Every structure is written in structure tokens, then in C-alpha cells.
Amino acid sequence: MIDRQLALTLEKRLKRFPILTLTGPRQSGKSTLLRNYFPEYAYVNLERPDYRHLIMNDPVGFLRSQEKGVIFDEAQRVPELFNYLQVVSDERNIAGQYILSGSQSFLMNERISQSLAGRTSINHLFPFDVSEIGLRETVFDTIYTGFYPRIYDFNIEPGEFYPPYIQTYIERDVRTLRSIENLTTFTRFLALCAGRIGQILNLTSLANDAGVSVNTAKSWLSLLEASFILFRLQPYYKNFNKRLIKSPKLYFWDTGLACSLLDIQSAKMVQSHYLYGFLFENLVIAEIVKLQSHKGYNRKKTYYWRDNNGVEIDCILEGADGKLHLIEIKGGATINTDYMKNLTSFPVRGLGVEKHVIYTGDKSLTIGDVEITGWYGLIKLLAQLSEK
């Protein structure tokens, strides 16, 4: 079994909270992590109708009868359970009583805000990060394969894994979370989002291309975020009086899933695809955010920056000390001085700044005040940045 970084964070937080919540996309390894790292806890999978019936027949009696901790997997399937968890956990008033796991963040958060606010630590597990499994032979292989555990555990080809995964997601989670009549339109909308990776979100354009209203596009984007398919990277605007670019950018949590939606059928196709540069950018930014989450940090300190003249920096990390880490992400394998141009254009205004360029070549070096990191130095740099 591949060790998961988040396990250490969960162990610490179980000692401080009566209830621990773990969410993340389907098949990201939540159940495996919980069952392997917390074997002393009873495991109850609420996908099973018989377990749901058993518990809800006498929920308080069931909870009080459990002398050791309990893991409730897919806890959102029994929303009434949350009220009883509140009552019993308050009675016992000790840490580490229950662990709740689920793949539908929207429903989980809704139940928690209603019943368990202040009683639970909320954590997110995503597919493997690069520090857990390493890089594949080439950047193209890494982008195409993605990071879902089942691909690595069972040596499944990405082309065999992702299409049924996407279909199952649409048929199960989408229908559960939203009443969507035309799933074909939603599938097209999802593919259109993949075609906008790394680009500033234009809701009107996206809605028009999908043939839906702007309000529907907003609702569907929220759904995709709540089920951990994509996320929005917000613009950095602190310490500036005027910001003309205020719309977020779209990124997917997993590049392998995005490749499938783009009908990319091999690593070789990634190399020649018109979105390759954005896919590499997506890979790096998603890994930065995933690493922060897996180490228990707050991902809200990750941004992009663009001024009214079109000068853009792909990623900005705001450190705990207020220092900014400016990161340009380039898919080329040869160092080019143009890679550093936007970094020098950033108006520092008294802020402490560290400058980075990440590219796909072999060498890592420093030029002036810019640290340039190649493909094989990526894991080390990302680990350092996640600590900032």
C-alpha cells in the first residue's frame, strides 16, 4: 500500500475533535486510507441498504452500543444520522469518537453545518500527489495517466479507467446532487470545461457554447466543484488599488480525467495537443493545492495574477509571513529568457518575493533572482512550496 500524507494529519486531528470528516472524489482512496490507518475503528459502509436500515431502526442505541470508534463511509446517504451523532458525541465529550467519509462535499457540508458545526474537523483526500507516487517517465505520461489510485493498484490503462469513471460520476453523483434532465448536455458542458483549462472563466461564453443559461452554468460549475472534478483559482488582488481581472481560472483536480474529456488517447497525443501547455500548468497548480490539502494546510493562499495590460503570472503563493512566491509554469524543455519576463514585471510594492520558473527540461539552476526548476526537480520544489 502506498502511504498517504494526509494520514498523519488525520491522526493528529482525531485527538482534538470528537468527529473527523473526510471528503474527496470517488475512488481517491478514502476508504482504503481509513480502514488501513484506523483498523481499531468499526467500519460501516452506508452504501449498503441493510446497514442503513439497521442503524436507522435505532440510531441512538446503535451509537451508544459502539464502545470503540466507528467509520461511517458515504455518510451523506443517511442525513438523519448527523443529528444523532451530535447528541451522542456531546454526551461522551471525548475526542476521536467517529469518522465520517463521503464523496459528495455539498451534501456532507450541508449536514455538518446543520448539526455538527464546531464538532468536526473537515479534511479532503484527493488522488495521489506526486510526492506519494513519484513522476512517470515523461511529463506527457504523467499528464495522461493522472493520479487515481486504482490505475496504479491494478495497472489499468487510463483509456480503460476514465470513460466509465466519468459515466458513473454523471449517472450517480450528478443525479443525486441536482435534478438534471438532459445528461447529454451536462456531459458536453463538462467537456467544454476541460477545453478551458488554465483560462480565465467567461461564464457567458461557456453557457452559450453548452446551450444553457448563465445561471445553469453557474449551478453546474458549483456541482463540479462540490464533487471534486474541478476547482477555480482566484486572482490575487491584495495591495493593489485597482484590479481589472477579477474572474477565476478553471483547473481540474486530475489531468488524466481532463485528458479523457478532451479525447486524448495516449501520452503521445498530449505532446502535440493544442492545450498541452495548459495541461502542464494544470498539473503543477493542482499538485501545489493537493499537497497543501494533504498536509493539512489552507489552499486559499494560492492565486494567479494578471494586470490590465495582459501581464500574467501563473501562480502566486502567499506565505504565512506575507512573502509572495511567484511561479511561472512553462511546458517547454529548453530554458528561455522570456520565461522570466513576467516575473520581473510584477509590481513588488515593498512585499518580499521569491521567483520561480518550472519547465520540463532536465536542468535546474538559478539565474539572477529566479530559481528555475526542471522536471526532475519538481517533487522537491513542490514539497518546499507546500510548506510556505
Protein Blocks (a to p, Z undefined) as FASTA:
>chain_A
ZZdfklmmmmmmmmmpfbdcdeddehilpmmmmmmmmmmbccddfkbmklmmmmmmomml
mmmmmmbdcddehkllmmmlmmmmmmmmmmnopghkbccddfblklmmmmmmmmmgokac
cdddddddfklnopafblklmmmnomafklmmnopafklmmmmmmmmmmmmmmmmmpccf
blmlmmmmmmmmmmmgoiacdfklmmmmnopafklmmmmmmmmmmnomaccddddfehia
bdfblcdcdddfblklmmmmnopabfklmmmpcklmmmmmmmmmmmmmmmmmmnopafkl
gccdddfkopacfbacddfkopacdddddfbfbdcfklmmmmmmpcfkopacddddddfb
fbdcdehjaccddfklmmmmmmmmmmZZ
